[in-house]
Amino acid sequence: MFSAIWTSTLQGQAISHSAEARFEKDIFPILKDFCFDCHSGDAKEGGVQFDGMDRGALIGDQKLWLNVLRNIRADMMPPQHSEQPSPQAKSLIASWIHSDAFQVNAEDPYPGRAPIRRLNRSEYRNTVRDLTGVDFNAEVVFPPDDTGFGFDNISEAMTISPMLLEKYLQAAKTISDESVPISTWVMPSQTWFGKELRSKEEGVNGARLRHDKPTTVVQEFQLKHQGLYRIRVHEKLDGSFEFHPGRYRITCKLDGKELYVADYAWEDDRRLVQEFSLEMTPGAHQITSELATLSNETSDTTASKDQFALYVIESISVDGPSDETLWEHPAGYDRFFHKPSPPTDEEEKRRYAKEVLMRFATRAYRRPPSDSVCDRLVAIAEAIYSREGHSFEEGIKKAIMAVLASPNFLFRVEDLKTLDESSQYPKTDEYALATNLSYLLWSTMPDAQLFELADQSKLRSNFSEQLQRMIRDERSNEFMESFVGQWLRARDVENVSIDPIAAMGHQKEFASLRVRFAGRRRASEGEPSLDPESEKALARFRELGSLRDNFNAEIRSAMRKETEMSFSHIVREDRSLLELIDADYVFINDVLAKVYSLPPVNSKELNKVSLPAGSARGGILTQGAMLTVTSNPTRTSPVKRGLFILDNILGTPAPPAPPNVPALEDAADRFGGREPSLRELLAAHREAALCSSCHSRMDPLGLALENFNAIGAWRELESEQPIESAGELITGEKFANVQELKQILVTSRRKDFYRCVTEKLLIYALGRGLEVYDETTVDKIVDQLDRENGKFSVLLEGVVLSAAFQRRAMAAMAE
């Protein structure tokens, strides 16, 4: 009846007779009592038949037992109308699944595979900025990152195409050209662009001066040394589209003394350069440019008031002194070079090149490179700087370009040679640990402190302090934006298509008024005046039309930031994660307060505001970002909102819709021409057996949020009918409104939420999907969260101290 031993696909372990015996003695009787009505004989709901499978195949089906475990934990199986097993029986099944079906050793869990992860666009940009000082716009240059399991840092989704490889090579050249100096000493130079030259008149600067408005703009500066300096003024003469005869005079002065005087008139994009050499003293100096209107500029009365000549100061630069003994290192020199100048002796120069490149490559690769790698980099540099006419710095720049194009920079590579081969699951080396921690919380490379601790093998012994430091650091804003932006879809709100006129229920009214007043201009533009009633209707038409302009980037950005700040508040104050679902406060500014019908806060910045008792607001379910991204362009979508809660709050996503499911609107024909509410449409839709099982899970959750329209504003009516938000979860809990739903989620369903957020953060931190061997880690964190009232620090420490984050399986790494 049983096979004696069969091989587990998980870790190559064997399932023993004792595991089979425990199944037969403890588990099978529970299945027989509570599951056979639906999963035995001819009843094979979901394709599962517990009494018809070979015992070996049944016990070894890890995917089946994972589904059993999830359904039992979520109280979805057995169904609520059926007899339920005791908590002790459920616990026994869960324990058996972990130990025998999954073969997980809770005391020494299998850490799973550690995938090689490429830097995504955000990580690339941040790393390049911290490494070279260049703010490289990777979001524009590189194609969008693919996503997996809801995140854009998942190894399996981060492939490299030939096009992307070519872009990486070009980016390496661009970044090295922009950041690495190619000479040791340069003449000091100060440059100011026209907009930096200010006038006493507010809003006026040197970037745009009209000929008919006398103006003086000023730039002050300091010099360190006495000597010969060169001053250059780059000018542009331009104007309105049509010729204008007006003339003006420019007087440029240095410390009150004239440098030059020039009379100009309208020109079509003409550029000029004024250049002077003069002796200057150390200390404070001032350059002024004065525009004076000449008397004959008004002689032509045919010129339009919108015509003018334009004077532009593109830049002013002061270079010097010319004495080479007073020259300085170019900007950014100390970032790459640690000696005042390169040695002249060839052997010493080669050693210095190796020092420079070792320092840079260590930071770029997030670990010290091998001697052979360094030698190859030095050879690249030497091949350039040994040529006549090329500097040492030029050679280093070429080698740095190679570093930036290397897989060791583009990928987060771990060194297997550093692992303790005597251990089954050795700890990852501290360079990899620092890297993984830094990209988790900062989306960039480790800083000097993390590097120093890793180099001394002291990061683990200072782990708690470093976690707290990294969370307090403003760079952790990257974690708030990236993790929350993807998990809770906050970043989507800035691009989702929404018609606010239809979303607020004014579509028919606006369409009628648009037909009535199509092409109507303002009365001041020549249109005849209207009677009072029509004027009122026209004002209403324009008011509705302005809704599209008012639901703008400012509101969308505020909605995104509201979700990010809510999460950030919980993280940095180490508060309960349950406040993400139900809180007595919101983060709003004036534009959001208006959308939410809350009192103004008199601020463009988001502020934490306490809510009155009983308010429906508070928590992510009632925030504009979630409500908007889960709506259709013209109306709410209870289905999308229900799916969001199942997937991102309860962690029990519904399966994809089967093919040929009828559209929701198709059910409208059953209401005899009356416009039904969404609740009525969904009720009719659920009557189809094909739709019932999933919609019975989604619809009550989504309908609880129907009082919020598609842009998050409160409403009482939908299709001129009072909104009914009451419902019942598939697990049996009933609620009357969204407030009661939130209470259910933070009480009886709180562990479902803890599990969901734990799984999401583990996926984000590990860069891979979760496997059955990760379930023990998740269970451990969830239990600790429940004991500690959901404090964020418990979640973060549970993830970063887990075997999956801290250890490696040698066999999996080798594969």
C-alpha positions in Angstrom: 0.0 0.0 0.0 2.8 2.4 0.8 6.1 2.8 -0.9 8.9 2.4 1.6 10.9 5.5 0.6 10.6 8.0 -2.2 12.7 11.1 -2.9 11.6 14.5 -2.0 12.1 17.1 -4.7 12.6 19.7 -2.1 16.0 18.9 -0.5 16.8 15.4 -1.7 15.6 14.0 1.7 13.7 10.7 2.1 10.2 10.4 3.6 10.3 7.7 6.1 7.8 5.1 7.3 7.3 7.2 10.4 6.0 10.1 8.3 3.6 7.8 6.6 2.5 6.3 9.8 1.8 9.8 11.3 -0.3 10.6 8.3 -2.3 7.4 8.6 -2.7 7.7 12.3 -3.2 11.5 12.8 -4.1 13.2 9.5 -6.2 10.8 7.5 -8.9 10.5 10.1 -9.3 14.3 10.2 -9.5 14.4 6.4 -12.1 11.6 6.5 -14.3 13.4 9.0 -14.2 16.9 7.6 -13.1 16.8 4.0 -14.5 13.7 2.4 -17.9 15.2 1.6 -16.2 17.3 -1.1 -13.0 15.5 -1.8 -13.6 11.7 -2.0 -15.2 9.2 -4.3 -16.9 11.0 -7.2 -16.7 14.3 -5.4 -13.5 15.9 -6.5 -14.0 19.6 -6.0 -11.0 21.5 -7.2 -9.6 18.3 -8.6 -8.7 17.0 -5.1 -9.6 13.5 -4.1 -8.0 12.4 -0.8 -9.2 8.8 -0.9 -8.3 8.0 -4.5 -4.6 8.9 -4.7 -1.7 6.7 -4.1 -0.4 7.5 -0.6 3.1 8.2 -1.8 1.8 10.6 -4.4 -0.6 12.2 -2.0 1.9 12.9 0.8 4.5 14.0 -1.7 2.2 16.6 -3.4 3.7 19.7 -1.8 1.6 22.0 -3.9 -1.6 20.3 -2.7 -0.6 20.6 1.0 0.4 24.2 0.6 -3.1 24.9 -0.6 -4.6 22.9 2.3 -2.4 24.8 4.7 -3.5 28.2 3.4 -7.2 27.3 3.3 -7.1 25.9 6.8 -5.3 29.0 8.1 -7.7 31.4 6.4 -10.8 29.4 7.7 -11.9 28.9 4.1 -11.9 25.1 4.3 -14.0 23.4 5.3 -16.7 25.9 4.2 -18.4 27.8 7.0 -21.6 25.9 6.6 -19.8 22.6 7.3 -18.7 21.1 10.5 -15.4 22.5 11.6 -12.3 20.7 13.0 -11.1 21.8 16.4 -8.2 24.3 16.7 -6.1 21.4 17.9 -6.9 19.4 14.8 -6.0 22.3 12.6 -2.7 22.8 14.4 -1.9 19.1 14.1 -2.5 19.2 10.3 -0.3 22.4 10.0 2.5 20.8 12.0 2.4 17.6 10.0 2.5 19.5 6.7 5.6 21.4 7.8 7.5 18.5 9.2 6.5 15.6 6.9 5.0 17.0 3.7 7.4 19.9 3.4 10.2 18.2 5.3 11.3 21.4 7.0 13.4 21.4 10.0 12.2 24.3 12.1 15.4 24.4 14.1 17.6 24.6 11.0 15.5 25.6 8.1 16.6 25.3 4.5 17.4 28.8 3.3 16.5 28.2 -0.3 18.2 29.5 -3.4 19.9 32.8 -3.4 19.3 34.2 -6.9 21.8 36.5 -8.7 20.0 39.8 -8.9 20.6 42.6 -11.4 20.3 46.2 -10.3 16.9 47.6 -11.4 16.6 51.1 -12.8 16.1 52.8 -9.5 19.0 50.9 -7.8 21.3 51.6 -10.8 20.6 55.3 -10.6 21.1 55.5 -6.8 24.2 53.4 -7.0 25.8 55.5 -9.7 25.0 58.7 -7.8 26.6 57.4 -4.6 29.5 56.0 -6.4 30.4 58.7 -8.9 28.3 61.7 -8.0 26.5 61.6 -11.4 22.7 61.7 -11.3 22.1 59.4 -14.3 18.5 59.2 -15.4 18.2 55.5 -15.8 14.4 55.7 -15.9 14.7 57.5 -19.3 17.7 55.7 -20.7 16.8 52.1 -19.8 13.6 50.2 -20.7 11.1 49.6 -17.8 12.0 46.7 -15.5 9.9 43.6 -15.7 8.1 42.6 -12.6 7.5 39.3 -10.8 5.3 38.6 -7.8 4.4 42.3 -7.9 7.9 43.7 -7.6 10.5 45.0 -10.0 13.6 43.5 -8.2 12.8 39.9 -8.7 15.7 37.9 -10.2 13.7 35.7 -12.6 12.1 38.8 -14.2 15.4 40.7 -14.6 16.8 39.4 -17.8 19.3 41.3 -20.0 18.5 41.7 -23.7 21.1 42.6 -26.3 19.6 46.1 -26.4 19.9 46.6 -22.6 23.5 45.3 -22.7 24.3 47.9 -25.3 22.7 50.6 -23.2 24.7 49.6 -20.2 27.9 49.9 -22.2 26.9 53.3 -23.4 25.9 54.4 -19.9 29.3 53.3 -18.5 31.0 55.6 -21.0 28.6 58.5 -20.4 29.0 58.2 -16.6 32.8 57.9 -16.6 33.1 60.8 -19.1 31.0 63.0 -16.8 32.5 62.0 -13.5 36.2 61.2 -13.9 38.6 64.1 -14.3 41.2 63.7 -17.1 43.8 66.1 -15.7 45.5 66.6 -12.4 45.4 70.4 -12.2 43.1 72.9 -13.9 42.7 76.7 -13.8 40.1 77.6 -11.2 36.8 78.6 -12.9 33.5 80.0 -11.6 30.4 80.0 -13.9 27.0 81.4 -13.4 24.0 81.0 -15.7 21.6 83.8 -16.5 18.9 82.7 -14.1 21.5 83.0 -11.2 22.0 86.8 -11.9 19.3 88.4 -9.8 17.5 91.7 -9.9 15.9 93.7 -7.1 12.6 93.2 -8.9 11.1 89.9 -7.9 11.0 87.2 -10.5 13.5 89.0 -12.8 16.9 87.4 -13.7 19.5 87.5 -16.4 17.9 84.6 -18.4 15.3 86.9 -19.9 15.4 90.7 -20.1 13.0 92.7 -22.3 14.4 95.7 -24.2 11.5 98.0 -23.0 12.1 97.4 -19.2 15.2 98.9 -17.8 16.8 96.3 -15.5 20.0 95.7 -13.6 21.1 92.1 -12.6 23.9 91.3 -10.2 26.2 88.4 -9.4 28.6 88.5 -6.4 31.6 86.2 -6.1 34.9 85.6 -4.1 38.5 85.1 -5.3 41.2 83.4 -3.3 44.3 84.7 -5.0 45.6 87.8 -6.8 46.5 87.3 -10.4 45.5 87.5 -14.0 41.9 86.5 -14.7 39.7 86.0 -17.8 36.1 87.1 -17.8 33.7 85.8 -20.5 30.1 86.8 -21.0 28.0 84.6 -23.3 25.0 86.6 -24.6 22.1 85.8 -26.9 20.0 88.4 -28.8 16.5 87.2 -29.6 12.9 88.4 -29.4 9.3 87.8 -30.4 8.5 86.0 -33.6 8.1 89.2 -35.7 10.7 91.9 -36.2 10.7 94.8 -33.7 12.6 98.1 -34.3 13.3 98.7 -30.6 16.9 99.2 -29.4 18.6 98.9 -26.0 22.0 99.4 -24.4 23.9 96.9 -22.3 26.5 98.1 -19.8 28.5 95.4 -18.0 30.5 96.4 -15.0 33.0 94.8 -12.7 33.1 96.3 -9.2 31.4 99.4 -10.6 33.9 99.9 -13.5 32.7 99.4 -17.0 33.9 96.3 -18.8 32.0 97.0 -22.0 29.0 99.0 -23.4 27.1 97.6 -26.4 24.0 98.8 -28.2 21.7 96.0 -29.4 18.4 95.6 -31.3 16.1 92.8 -32.3 18.0 89.8 -33.6 17.0 86.3 -34.6 18.8 84.0 -32.1 22.2 85.6 -32.4 25.0 84.6 -29.9 27.9 86.8 -28.8 30.9 86.3 -26.5 32.5 89.2 -24.7 36.0 88.4 -23.3 38.4 90.3 -21.1 41.7 89.6 -19.3 42.6 91.7 -16.2 44.4 91.7 -13.0 42.2 91.1 -9.9 42.7 91.0 -6.2 41.5 88.5 -3.6 38.2 89.0 -1.8 34.7 90.0 -2.8 33.7 91.1 -6.3 30.6 92.0 -8.2 29.5 91.8 -11.8 26.5 93.8 -12.9 24.7 93.9 -16.2 22.5 97.0 -16.8 19.9 97.2 -19.6 18.8 100.7 -20.6 16.0 101.4 -23.2 17.2 103.7 -26.0 14.9 106.7 -27.0 14.0 105.5 -30.5 12.5 102.2 -29.4 9.0 103.6 -29.5 9.4 105.3 -32.9 7.5 102.6 -34.8 3.9 102.8 -33.6 2.8 99.8 -35.7 4.6 97.4 -33.4 2.3 95.2 -31.3 2.4 95.3 -27.5 3.4 91.6 -27.6 6.5 92.3 -29.8 9.8 93.0 -28.1 13.6 92.4 -28.4 15.0 90.1 -25.9 18.5 90.0 -24.2 19.7 86.8 -22.6 22.8 86.2 -20.5 23.5 82.6 -21.1 26.5 82.5 -18.7 29.2 84.5 -17.1 32.5 82.8 -16.2 35.6 84.0 -14.3 38.7 81.8 -14.9 42.0 82.2 -13.1 44.5 83.0 -11.8 46.7 82.1 -14.8 49.6 81.2 -12.5 49.8 77.4 -12.7 51.2 77.1 -9.2 47.8 78.3 -8.0 45.7 75.9 -10.0 43.4 73.4 -8.3 42.2 69.8 -8.8 39.2 69.6 -11.1 35.8 69.1 -9.5 35.3 65.5 -8.2 39.0 64.7 -8.2 39.2 63.6 -4.6 36.3 61.1 -5.2 38.6 59.0 -7.4 42.2 60.0 -6.5 43.7 60.0 -3.0 47.1 61.6 -3.8 47.8 65.2 -4.8 49.3 64.0 -8.1 50.3 60.7 -9.8 53.9 59.5 -9.4 56.3 59.9 -12.2 58.1 56.6 -11.8 56.4 54.0 -13.9 56.4 51.3 -11.3 55.1 53.6 -8.6 52.5 54.9 -11.1 51.4 51.3 -11.7 51.1 50.7 -7.9 49.1 53.9 -7.5 46.8 52.9 -10.4 46.1 49.6 -8.6 45.3 51.4 -5.3 43.0 53.8 -7.1 41.2 51.1 -9.0 41.1 48.7 -6.0 39.4 51.5 -3.9 36.8 52.2 -6.7 36.1 48.6 -7.7 35.6 47.6 -4.0 32.8 50.1 -3.7 31.4 49.4 -7.2 31.5 45.6 -6.7 30.3 45.9 -3.1 33.3 43.7 -2.1 37.1 43.7 -2.7 38.0 42.4 -6.2 40.5 39.7 -6.6 44.1 40.6 -7.5 43.6 39.2 -11.0 40.6 41.5 -11.6 42.6 44.4 -10.4 45.5 43.6 -12.6 43.3 43.5 -15.6 41.9 46.9 -14.7 45.4 48.3 -14.3 46.4 46.9 -17.7 43.4 48.8 -19.2 44.5 52.1 -17.5 48.2 51.6 -18.4 47.4 51.0 -22.0 46.0 54.5 -22.1 48.2 56.6 -19.9 51.4 55.1 -21.2 50.7 56.7 -24.6 52.2 60.0 -25.4 49.8 62.9 -24.9 47.5 61.0 -22.5 47.2 61.6 -18.8 47.2 59.2 -15.9 43.6 60.2 -15.2 42.5 59.3 -18.7 43.8 55.8 -18.2 41.9 55.5 -14.9 38.8 56.8 -16.5 38.9 54.0 -19.1 39.3 51.4 -16.4 36.4 52.9 -14.4 34.3 52.6 -17.5 35.1 48.9 -17.6 34.1 48.6 -13.9 30.8 50.2 -14.6 30.1 47.8 -17.5 31.2 44.7 -15.5 28.7 42.1 -14.4 30.2 42.5 -10.9 28.7 46.0 -10.8 25.5 45.3 -12.7 24.7 42.2 -10.6 24.7 41.6 -6.9 27.3 38.7 -7.0 28.2 36.7 -3.9 31.6 35.0 -3.5 31.0 31.3 -2.8 34.7 30.8 -1.9 34.1 32.8 1.3 31.5 30.4 2.6 32.2 27.8 5.3 32.0 24.5 3.4 31.9 22.5 6.6 28.4 23.9 7.3 25.3 22.6 5.6 23.8 26.1 5.5 26.7 28.5 6.0 26.3 32.2 6.8 26.7 34.5 3.8 29.8 36.7 4.1 29.4 40.1 5.5 29.9 42.0 2.3 26.9 40.2 0.8 25.0 40.8 4.0 25.8 44.6 3.9 24.8 44.7 0.2 21.5 42.9 0.7 20.6 45.0 3.7 21.5 48.2 1.9 19.5 47.5 -1.3 16.6 46.4 0.8 16.4 49.6 2.9 18.1 52.2 0.7 17.9 50.8 -2.9 21.6 51.6 -3.2 25.1 50.4 -2.4 26.4 50.2 1.3 27.8 53.3 2.8 31.2 53.7 4.4 30.0 52.5 7.8 28.5 49.3 6.4 31.6 48.7 4.3 33.9 49.2 7.3 31.9 46.8 9.5 31.8 44.2 6.8 35.5 44.5 6.2 36.1 43.9 9.9 33.5 41.1 10.1 31.6 43.1 12.7 28.3 43.7 10.9 26.5 40.8 12.5 27.6 41.8 15.9 26.3 45.3 15.3 23.2 44.3 13.3 20.5 45.8 15.5 22.2 49.2 15.7 22.7 49.3 12.0 19.1 48.5 11.3 17.9 51.3 13.5 20.5 53.7 11.9 19.4 52.7 8.4 15.7 53.2 9.1 16.4 56.6 10.6 18.5 57.7 7.6 16.6 59.6 4.9 17.8 57.1 2.3 15.2 54.7 3.7 12.6 56.8 1.9 13.6 54.7 -1.1 12.3 51.6 0.7 9.0 53.4 1.7 8.4 54.5 -1.9 9.5 51.3 -3.7 8.0 48.7 -1.4 4.8 50.5 -0.6 4.5 51.8 -4.2 4.4 48.3 -5.5 2.8 46.3 -2.7 0.0 48.8 -2.2 0.2 50.1 -5.8 0.6 53.7 -4.6 2.9 54.6 -7.5 0.2 53.6 -10.0 -2.1 56.5 -8.9 0.0 59.0 -10.9 -0.7 57.3 -14.2 -4.1 55.5 -13.8 -6.7 56.7 -16.3 -9.7 58.3 -14.4 -12.4 60.6 -15.7 -13.3 62.7 -12.6 -16.5 64.0 -14.2 -17.9 60.5 -14.6 -16.3 59.3 -11.4 -18.3 61.9 -9.4 -21.5 60.9 -11.2 -21.9 64.0 -13.4 -21.3 62.3 -16.8 -24.9 62.6 -18.1 -25.3 66.2 -16.8 -22.0 67.2 -18.4 -22.9 65.6 -21.7 -26.2 67.4 -21.8 -24.6 70.8 -21.0 -21.8 70.2 -23.5 -24.4 69.8 -26.3 -26.1 73.0 -25.1 -23.0 75.2 -24.9 -20.7 73.6 -27.4 -18.3 76.3 -28.8 -19.6 78.9 -26.5 -17.0 81.6 -25.7 -16.9 84.2 -22.9 -19.3 87.1 -23.3 -16.3 89.5 -23.3 -15.1 87.8 -26.5 -18.1 88.9 -28.4 -20.8 86.3 -27.5 -24.3 87.8 -26.7 -25.3 87.7 -23.0 -27.7 84.9 -21.8 -30.7 85.0 -19.6 -30.1 84.3 -15.8 -31.1 80.7 -16.0 -28.8 80.0 -19.0 -26.0 81.9 -17.3 -26.3 79.6 -14.3 -26.3 76.5 -16.5 -23.3 77.8 -18.4 -21.4 78.4 -15.1 -22.3 74.8 -14.1 -20.9 73.5 -17.4 -17.6 75.3 -16.8 -17.5 74.2 -13.2 -17.9 70.5 -14.2 -15.3 71.0 -17.0 -12.8 72.2 -14.5 -13.0 68.9 -12.6 -10.7 67.3 -15.1 -8.1 70.0 -14.7 -8.5 69.9 -10.9 -7.8 66.2 -10.6 -4.3 66.9 -11.6 -0.7 65.8 -10.9 -0.8 67.7 -7.6 -3.7 65.6 -6.2 -2.3 62.3 -7.6 1.1 63.0 -6.0 -0.5 63.9 -2.7 -2.4 60.6 -2.8 0.8 58.6 -3.4 2.6 60.5 -0.7 -0.3 59.9 1.8 0.2 56.1 1.5 4.0 56.4 1.7 3.9 58.7 4.7 1.4 56.4 6.5 3.8 53.5 6.1 6.8 55.6 7.0 5.1 56.8 10.2 4.6 53.2 11.3 8.1 52.2 10.3 10.0 55.0 11.9 7.8 55.2 15.0 7.8 51.4 15.3 4.0 51.3 15.5 1.6 48.4 14.8 1.2 47.4 11.2 -2.5 47.1 12.0 -2.6 50.9 11.7 -2.2 50.5 8.0 -5.7 49.1 8.0 -7.4 51.1 10.7 -6.0 54.3 12.1 -7.5 57.4 13.8 -5.4 59.8 11.7 -4.6 60.7 8.1 -1.8 62.4 6.3 -3.3 65.2 4.2 -2.8 68.6 2.7 -5.3 71.2 1.5 -6.0 69.5 -1.8 -6.6 66.1 -0.2 -8.7 67.6 2.6 -11.0 69.0 -0.1 -11.3 65.6 -1.9 -11.9 63.9 1.5 -14.4 66.6 2.7 -12.2 67.2 5.8 -11.4 70.7 7.3 -8.4 72.4 5.5 -5.0 72.1 7.1 -3.7 75.4 5.5 -0.6 73.7 4.1 0.6 72.4 0.7 2.7 69.8 2.6 1.1 66.7 4.0 0.4 66.8 7.8 -0.7 64.2 10.2 -4.3 65.0 11.2 -6.4 63.3 13.8 -9.8 62.0 12.8 -13.1 62.4 14.7 -14.5 59.3 16.4 -16.4 57.0 14.0 -14.8 58.5 10.8 -14.8 56.2 7.8 -11.3 57.5 6.9 -8.1 56.1 8.3 -6.0 53.3 6.9 -5.0 52.4 3.3 -8.5 51.0 2.3 -9.9 54.5 2.4 -7.0 56.4 0.9 -7.3 58.0 -2.5 -4.4 56.0 -4.0 -6.0 52.6 -3.3 -9.5 53.7 -4.2 -8.4 55.3 -7.5 -6.1 52.5 -8.8 -8.8 49.9 -8.1 -11.5 51.8 -10.1 -12.4 51.8 -13.7 -11.9 55.0 -15.7 -15.6 56.1 -15.3 -16.8 54.3 -12.2 -15.8 52.3 -9.1 -15.0 48.6 -9.4 -16.0 46.5 -6.3 -14.4 43.5 -8.0 -11.0 45.3 -8.4 -11.2 46.6 -4.8 -12.1 43.2 -3.5 -9.3 41.6 -5.4 -6.9 44.2 -3.9 -7.9 43.3 -0.4 -7.7 39.6 -1.0 -4.2 39.9 -2.6 -2.6 42.7 -0.6 -4.3 42.5 2.8 -5.5 39.0 3.4 -3.0 37.2 1.2 -5.6 34.9 -0.3 -5.7 36.0 -4.0 -8.6 34.8 -6.1 -7.6 32.7 -9.2 -7.7 34.4 -12.6 -11.1 34.6 -14.2 -11.9 31.7 -16.5 -12.3 32.3 -20.2 -15.6 33.5 -21.7 -16.9 35.0 -18.5 -19.7 37.4 -19.4 -19.1 41.1 -18.8 -20.7 42.6 -15.7 -22.7 45.0 -17.7 -24.4 42.2 -19.6 -26.5 41.6 -16.5 -28.0 45.1 -16.8 -30.6 43.8 -19.4 -32.4 42.0 -16.6 -33.5 45.3 -14.9 -36.1 46.4 -17.5 -34.4 49.7 -18.6 -33.8 50.9 -15.0 -30.1 51.7 -14.2 -29.1 49.1 -11.6 -26.6 49.7 -8.8 -23.3 47.9 -8.9 -24.5 45.8 -6.0 -27.5 44.6 -8.1 -25.3 43.9 -11.1 -22.9 41.9 -9.1 -25.7 39.9 -7.5 -27.1 39.0 -10.9 -23.6 38.2 -12.1 -23.0 35.8 -9.2 -26.0 33.7 -10.2 -23.8 32.1 -12.8 -22.1 29.1 -11.3 -18.9 30.0 -13.2 -18.7 33.3 -11.4 -20.2 32.5 -8.0 -17.2 31.0 -6.1 -14.8 33.8 -6.7 -17.3 36.7 -6.5 -18.6 35.5 -3.2 -15.1 36.2 -1.8 -14.4 39.5 -3.7 -17.8 41.3 -3.8 -18.5 41.8 -0.1 -15.1 43.3 0.4 -15.4 45.6 -2.6 -19.0 46.7 -1.9 -18.0 47.7 1.6 -16.0 50.6 -0.1 -18.8 51.7 -2.4 -19.4 54.9 -0.4 -16.1 56.1 -1.9 -16.2 57.1 -5.6 -13.5 56.4 -8.1 -11.3 59.3 -6.9 -11.8 58.6 -3.2 -14.5 61.1 -2.3 -17.4 60.1 -0.1 -20.9 59.7 -1.5 -24.3 58.5 -0.2 -26.0 57.6 -3.5 -25.1 55.5 -6.6 -27.4 55.5 -9.6 -29.7 57.6 -7.5 -30.1 54.8 -4.9 -28.8 54.7 -1.3 -25.5 52.7 -1.1 -25.6 49.5 0.9 -22.2 48.7 2.2 -23.1 45.8 4.6 -21.8 42.4 3.8 -20.5 39.0 5.0 -17.1 37.5 4.5 -16.7 34.0 3.2 -15.3 33.2 6.6 -18.6 34.1 8.2 -17.9 37.6 9.7 -20.7 40.1 9.1 -20.2 43.9 8.9 -22.5 46.9 8.4 -20.0 49.3 6.9 -16.4 49.9 6.1 -15.6 50.8 9.7 -16.8 47.4 10.9 -15.0 45.7 8.0 -11.7 47.3 9.1 -12.3 46.1 12.7 -12.8 42.6 11.5 -9.5 42.8 9.5 -7.5 44.0 12.6 -9.1 41.5 15.0 -10.3 38.1 13.8 -8.3 38.4 10.5 -5.2 40.1 11.8 -3.0 37.1 11.4 -4.0 36.8 7.7 -2.8 40.4 7.3 0.4 39.7 9.2 1.1 36.7 7.0 0.4 38.7 3.8 2.7 41.6 4.7 5.4 39.1 5.9 5.2 37.3 2.6 5.4 40.5 0.6 8.4 41.8 2.4 10.2 38.5 2.2 9.7 38.4 -1.5 10.9 41.9 -1.9 13.9 41.3 0.4 14.9 37.9 -1.2 14.3 38.8 -4.8 12.4 35.6 -5.5 9.1 34.0 -5.0 8.4 32.0 -1.8 8.6 28.2 -1.7 7.1 25.6 0.7 10.4 25.6 2.7 9.8 29.4 3.5 6.5 28.6 5.2 8.2 27.9 8.6 10.0 31.3 8.4 6.7 33.0 7.7 4.9 31.2 10.5 7.6 32.2 13.0 7.4 35.9 12.0 3.6 35.9 12.1 3.5 34.4 15.5 6.0 36.9 16.8 4.1 39.8 15.3 0.9 38.6 17.0 2.7 38.5 20.3 4.2 41.9 19.8 1.0 43.7 18.6 2.3 43.9 15.0 5.3 46.2 15.6 7.2 46.9 12.4 10.6 46.2 14.0 9.4 42.6 14.6 8.6 42.1 10.9 11.9 43.7 9.7 14.1 41.8 12.1 12.3 38.6 11.4 13.0 39.0 7.7 16.6 40.1 7.8 17.5 37.6 10.6 15.9 34.7 8.7 17.9 31.8 7.3 16.8 32.8 3.8 18.4 36.2 4.2 21.4 35.3 6.3 22.4 31.8 5.1 23.1 30.0 1.9 22.6 26.4 0.7 25.8 25.3 -1.0 24.0 22.9 -3.4 21.5 25.5 -4.5 24.3 28.1 -5.0 26.3 25.7 -7.1 23.3 25.0 -9.3 
